[in-house]
Amino acid sequence: AQSNLPDRAPAIPGDRFSVRYLMVIAPPAVRGSSLPAVSFAQSVGLPAPRLLTTMPMGGTVGTQVEVKISGENLDDADQLAFSDARITATRKLNAAGQPDPDKYVVTIAADCPTGLYEARVMTRLGISSSRVFCVGTLPEVMQTKANTTLATAMELPLNSICNAVMTQRAVDHYVFEARKGQRVIVDCATRGIDSKLDAVVIVADAMGRDLLVERRGGESDGTVVRLHV
């Protein structure tokens, strides 16, 4: 018997697949034969949507934050959902009132506990893999321009969180003001927020001379430097 099954698309190396439907065709039994009809099945796979980044990677309790997402196979991305109902998202609209691609306005309720939550996006291929979204009480800032030299170092206030992306094959510079007698903790969160970065944190003085260097990343969450001025 001739089958109308569609040809299966060739697999792409590294693609992840999920079974969408199963087609079963039972050809008629051969006349005069006692052999039962044989059923043939073919699975058709579609690429799995993967959410790779949210920027910023979190927000402050009781605030709204604009989040941009990126990933793989996120065609027609629609709803951005979180693992707690107290974190909600709506599509960001452009000047024409149309949804801005890959951008959302995330609202974090005032009664949302601090901690790590999962973010996922709905697409025409189904729901994506998850990424960590951090909720805290400290004010957050975001790196918006290159800071690969001392002259372009990004100023950070104490008791704040900076969301940033490392520059490839370069050193990113940040500057903060400390006073004598202060105890300052620099925490570069990586593994705890789904990052694969192995950070090297160097604390230098105003002249650029190294005071402390941490290369080990000894904390379970990332690299921490404790500085007593």
Disulfide bonds with the S-S distance in Angstrom:
none
